[in-house]
Structures are given as structure tokens and as C-alpha cells.
Amino acid sequence: MAGRKRDDTITADTFLEGIWRENPVFVMLLGMCPVLAVTNSVMNAIAMGLATTFVLIGSSTLVSLLRNVIPKQVRIATYIVIIATFVTIVDYVIQAISLDLYNALGAFIQLIVVNCIILGRAEAYASKNRPLKAIVSGLGMGSGFTIALLCLGSVRELLGSGTLLGFSVFGAQFEPWVVMILPPGGFFVLGAWLLLFNWLRERKARLELKEETVHAR
Amino acid sequence: MSSVAPLPPQTSSLRMIQVLGGIAMLSGFLVVLTYQLTLPRIELNRQRAIERAVFQVLPGATTRRDFLVDDDGVRPASEGGGGTKVYAAYDADGKLKGIAAEAGARGYQDIVRILYGYDPACQCITGFAVLQSTETPGLGDKITKDAKFLANFPLDARLAADGRQLANAIVTVKHGSKTGPWQIDAISGATITSTAVGKGLNNSAQNLLPRLQPHIQALEVQP
């Protein structure tokens, strides 16, 4: 998370860098625990992504509002209390929405507290920027995280159960690749996506380099 | 760390305590507020989850009442006290459709908790629903989907002549070797989970049914 200009203008980049250039999963490889554990279906991936986004935005807002009040010696303790508050709120809200979903996500809702994306953003971004900017950036990061979970969840559900959002895709004769919804499948799919993203990134960098050399001549 | 530039370099302990205390108060307020707002919905969801499971294992039921069963007999759950909780389910005419109770046994990953339906008319277990399970997806979770496994029900659960235990203990047998109506034919590939279902049903039925069956008339009519 280095090298960012510290001005107060909110540009499209404030939102977009969380989705592409600094994607928490595919670029920074943060918060791998929920990424691998709960992405065995699209529904779980969406729920986890939204829950994390809510906590990210809520804690970013509060940390940013209080950034000039919190003494730096107790800042981490304060951030954890703030994050834990929003996680508890999400925990109750999910129970109120659907107990099935709550059971499917298991302990990973409570474990959002220790998700390093959220603490990392509070420390590195929200504590140094205006609330509005922190909110936009939190929304971007949360969207990036949700999209990444969706990427994994859709592939794993499609191959592992032959369904998408519970609807059958391949018909009854499809033999599901059970390994895909088990933990090893999470690693396989994450590896495949990382391969694709890094290849795209390198290709783009190569093309830009080529263009520059052409211009230089 | 440019975030605390306006503060003096040495922050007093009092200030730290003030900030932490203030934020903890704010957090407490937010959490309690959410708890109060969501509690009715959560309770409703829990009730619905039990109700759905009860009506699933006892098809045709439309209402239910909760009872507690212990050595002294059966009494409504509203009276409180100890005992095993059972749900008596009634159809639209107020006739007893059956009784649902919880059972559980150790599966492959963790305890498999199920709710099963008992029909006093045929003295059999009509079916079960999973309340909590962390079994392997695609293998252990077949117990709710595998048609051959579900064909094990209704499962014979008659009491022995002395009324103190089941005439035949419920057991899970190897796939394809079922001979009696009290045996459960295991799913090949999910033997441990199938065995857990059998063990849970047997433990619960052996314990509950001898106490319940003599008092079944008390549950027959819906007030």
C-alpha cells in the first residue's frame, strides 16, 4: 500500500484501485482465510463479501472521523474495538435475515474481526484521510473483495455442484467434481485466478514498455 | 505516523483512557441497539427453523405443541423443569400426526444433530431432518438427498413386550445388507455419517420411547 499521493480529491481511482490495481485478494493476497473457506457456493461468497464490505465501510468511517482524537499509542486497540462492533452488528443482522445462511458461514462471520484487509485499511488509509474519501475507498476495496470471492465461488460451485446460485446448469447427468467444494478446491481455483491475473498484468506492462520504446525512437 | 500531529509528543494516560472508554461506550451502545432491534426477528427465525423441521419429518402436520418427557411422564413445556423436549404435531383437524424429537451422534467431522419424527400409530420413525451438520459436502450430506437412504424410512421402532426398550435396536448395516425394517442401509461412501444417524436414532429412541409410549394418550387431543 505504498506510494499514494496524500491529497483530498476523490477521483474514480479512489474507488477503482480497490477493484483492480490494489485488489485485496488478487494483488495484495490479504484475508485469505475467508477467501478459501467460504467460497464453496456463490451465495456464501456474496454474503461474505457484503458482510466484509459493510464492516470495512463502517470501521473506515468511524476511524476516519476519530482520526484526530485517537492517541497513536492506543490506536490499534481502538481500531479493533471499532471493527469488532461492526462485526457484531453484521453477525446479528445475518441471523435476523437467514439462519441457514448464518449456519453456512459458520465462524467466519466472527472472524471478520481479524481479517487483515480491514485493520490494514483502517491503519493505512482511513486514519489518514477524510471520512468521505475513506468511505469511497472502503467501498472500492469491499467491492474488489466481493468480486474476488464471486470469482472463486462461481467456479467452485459450478464445477463442484454443477449449479449456479442453486440452479442446475449442467443437468442431472453431470458428475460433480466434489474436490472443488472441499478445501483443496479453494487453493486450485485461487491459484488459477492468480495465474490469469498476473498474466494479464504482465502482458499489459510489456505492451506499455514496447509503446514507450517506440515513442523514444 | 502523521495522524496525531496536533497532539503533544507525550500523550497522558488519562487521555488514552478517555478515548478508549468513550469508544467502548459508543461500541456498547451500537451493539445493544442492534441486538434489541434484531432480537424479535432472530427468535422468529429460530422458531420457524424448528417448525419447518418438525413439519418436514411429520408430513401433513400444521400445528405443534412442545412437551417435556422424563421418568414421571409427559407435561407441557410451558410448565418448565427438566426432561427431554419433544414436539407433538397435529394436522388441521387437531389429530396427533406424530412426535418429533432431537437426536445426535458423532459423525465424520462433528456431531450430526437431527430431528426425527415418530408416529405412535405405526410405532415407527417416519423420517428425519438435519439440524446441524458439518459433514463432507458431496459425501456426508447425502443423508438428506440420497433416495435409497431415505427409503429406509419409515423405520421400525416397536417397543419390546416389557415396554422398557425397543424390540429391535436400530442399527446401521453395510450398504446392501439390510434385512429387517429396523435396520438402516448405509450409503456407500458415507458410512460414518449413516452410522451416526443410526446411532443417534437408537440412543434417543431407546431412551425416549419407553417413557413416551405409555403416556401417548395425554398428547392425542389438542386442547
HADDOCK unambig.tbl for C-alpha pairs under 7 A between the chains (distance, minus, plus):
assign (segid A and resid 67 and name CA) (segid B and resid 3 and name CA) 6.64 0.50 0.50
assign (segid A and resid 68 and name CA) (segid B and resid 3 and name CA) 6.60 0.50 0.50
assign (segid A and resid 68 and name CA) (segid B and resid 4 and name CA) 6.01 0.50 0.50
assign (segid A and resid 70 and name CA) (segid B and resid 19 and name CA) 6.44 0.50 0.50
assign (segid A and resid 71 and name CA) (segid B and resid 4 and name CA) 6.62 0.50 0.50
assign (segid A and resid 71 and name CA) (segid B and resid 11 and name CA) 6.84 0.50 0.50
assign (segid A and resid 71 and name CA) (segid B and resid 16 and name CA) 6.38 0.50 0.50
assign (segid A and resid 72 and name CA) (segid B and resid 4 and name CA) 6.49 0.50 0.50
assign (segid A and resid 74 and name CA) (segid B and resid 16 and name CA) 6.65 0.50 0.50
assign (segid A and resid 78 and name CA) (segid B and resid 20 and name CA) 6.29 0.50 0.50
assign (segid A and resid 81 and name CA) (segid B and resid 24 and name CA) 6.86 0.50 0.50
assign (segid A and resid 82 and name CA) (segid B and resid 27 and name CA) 6.67 0.50 0.50
assign (segid A and resid 85 and name CA) (segid B and resid 27 and name CA) 5.55 0.50 0.50
assign (segid A and resid 85 and name CA) (segid B and resid 31 and name CA) 6.30 0.50 0.50
assign (segid A and resid 88 and name CA) (segid B and resid 31 and name CA) 6.71 0.50 0.50
assign (segid A and resid 89 and name CA) (segid B and resid 31 and name CA) 6.11 0.50 0.50
assign (segid A and resid 89 and name CA) (segid B and resid 34 and name CA) 6.03 0.50 0.50
assign (segid A and resid 92 and name CA) (segid B and resid 35 and name CA) 6.61 0.50 0.50
assign (segid A and resid 92 and name CA) (segid B and resid 38 and name CA) 6.48 0.50 0.50
assign (segid A and resid 93 and name CA) (segid B and resid 38 and name CA) 6.53 0.50 0.50
assign (segid A and resid 95 and name CA) (segid B and resid 42 and name CA) 5.87 0.50 0.50
assign (segid A and resid 96 and name CA) (segid B and resid 38 and name CA) 5.87 0.50 0.50
assign (segid A and resid 96 and name CA) (segid B and resid 41 and name CA) 5.13 0.50 0.50
assign (segid A and resid 96 and name CA) (segid B and resid 42 and name CA) 4.56 0.50 0.50
assign (segid A and resid 96 and name CA) (segid B and resid 45 and name CA) 6.94 0.50 0.50
assign (segid A and resid 99 and name CA) (segid B and resid 45 and name CA) 6.63 0.50 0.50
assign (segid A and resid 127 and name CA) (segid B and resid 3 and name CA) 6.52 0.50 0.50
assign (segid A and resid 128 and name CA) (segid B and resid 3 and name CA) 5.87 0.50 0.50
assign (segid A and resid 178 and name CA) (segid B and resid 138 and name CA) 5.94 0.50 0.50
